[in-house]
Amino acid sequence: MKVLGLVLFTVALVGLVLGQQGSPDLSNHASVPRDSVDLTPDANGKLSQEQMQQLLRIVAEKDVENDKRVRDYTYTERDVENKLDGKGQTKSTEIKTYDVLEIDGAQVQRLIKKNDQPLDAKEATKEDEKIQKIIDKRKNESDADRKKREERQEKEREDDRKFVREVADAYNFTLVGTEHVGGRDAWVIDGEPRPGFEPHMKESKFLSKFHGRVWIDKSDLQLAKLDVDAIDTVSVGWVLARIHKGTRVMLEQTRVNDEVWLPQHVTFKIDARVALFKGFLMDGDQTFSDYKKFRTSAKIVGYGEVKEPKSTDPQP
């Protein structure tokens, strides 16, 4: 989804409501097996705040496990982006379709279609060269550079963990009820900013600007669906980027091969402005399909070998 860094920031905030974009730090918490937590609603069908905190901690732990399995999958991503005028009417539409590959532990997008039409030979060659350049860079990476990259990635993951720890304190959660999502029972939980929340990280101050609803699969205790929107203007960074009230992102996930939860559909509406003079009003969606599982390898190979991973158990 080509929607500027501030939009990606919004999507990241959406995921972080339940730690979707980072691995939570469990070092300060004992593992919380599901069987050790009483998730039985009271006579009024409600869960206490303590129960919901425990439930969300379990979901976060399971997401760590799930994230490791996600890396074993490639898939197709189709992005639709509509630019809107001041009245909310579509001015233009851009559609891009990607193959999402895994290269040395990182996901990489290869553009394969524009507006649902295959790329011409020149564009396709350019995309192949882009992927090969990434592969060559990894092949030729020195031990020192690899160590620096891995340390940088670990620092980013640790920053995510610290952020996730703030989430439980930032919201009051309310059990709304139970609904079917993808033919499976899910708890429906609302999250509202908690009055008096004092963030410990500068990024955490944005949490009070968002509220939303999550659907948690009862059987797997995984995030099945999420709907988050901005309830106030969010100012981001030194460039004075602003995400305006009404910006909204919705995510749906699906269970694949009875082992992993993967994104299925994302819809969004973004109202933002950068440096007070350039506005971005857009909506759109992303759909994910054609999941293929492959066996990862420490060996970095050429592009021709990467783009055709040996698949097993495609999405049912």
C-alpha positions, 0 to 999 in steps of 0.5 A: 500500500503506497500511502506515505510513512504516516499512513504506515504509522497509522496501520502500525498503531492499529496492529499494536493495539494487540501487539500485532506489529511487535513481539511483546516482552514476556520477560517480566511476565510468567507464561500464561497458559490458557488453562490457568486463566478463568475466562468464564463470563459472569452472570451478566455475560461480562469479563472483568478488567483483570480477565480481559488483561489476561486474555490480551496477554495470551493473545500477545503471546500467541502472536509471537508464536504465530509470527514465526509461522508467518515467515514460512509463507509467501502470498499475493497482495492486491492493493486498491487506493482511491484518491478522494476530493474534498467531498469524499468522491473518488478522483482517481484509482490505482491498483497494484498487485504484488508477489510477497517473497521472503528473502533472508528473513525479510518480506519483499514485494515484487510488483506483478500487475498494475490496474489488474494488467500484467507488467510490460517486459521492461517493467517486469525486468526492472522488478526482477532486477530489484529483487536480484539486487536485494539477494546480491546484497545479502549474499555479499554482506560481510559478517560485520554488516550482517551483525549490525543489521541484526542488532538494528532489527533486534533494537527495533523489535525491542522498541516494539516490545516496550511500546506493547507494554504500554498498551494494556495500561492505555485502554479500558477494555469491555466485553461486548459479546460473541460473534461469528467471524469466518464461521468461528466464535469470537469474543468482541471487545471494545477498547477506549482510552483510559483517562489519566494514562501516563505514557513512558514512551513518546510514541505511546502518547498517540494511543489516547487518540485512537479507539476500536474494537477487536474480535478474538477467536475463542478457540485459538485465542488469535486476533480474527478482526480489528476495527480502529479509528482516530478520535482526535488529530495525531501530530507526527514528527518534525515535519508536522504530519497530521493524521486527522480524526476519522482516519480508520483501518479495519483488518480481517485475518483467516486461519490457514492450514490449521496452523497460522493466522494470516491477513485476509483483508484490510480496508482503510480511510486516511485523512492526513496532511504533511507540513500544513500544505499537502493533504492526503484524503484517500480510501482503499483496501488490500486483499491477500490470497494464494498463500503458499508454505515453503521451507526456509533455508539459511542459503540465499539463492538467485532470484529464479529460485526465490520466485518459485518457492517449493510450496506445500499445503496451499490455502484451502 
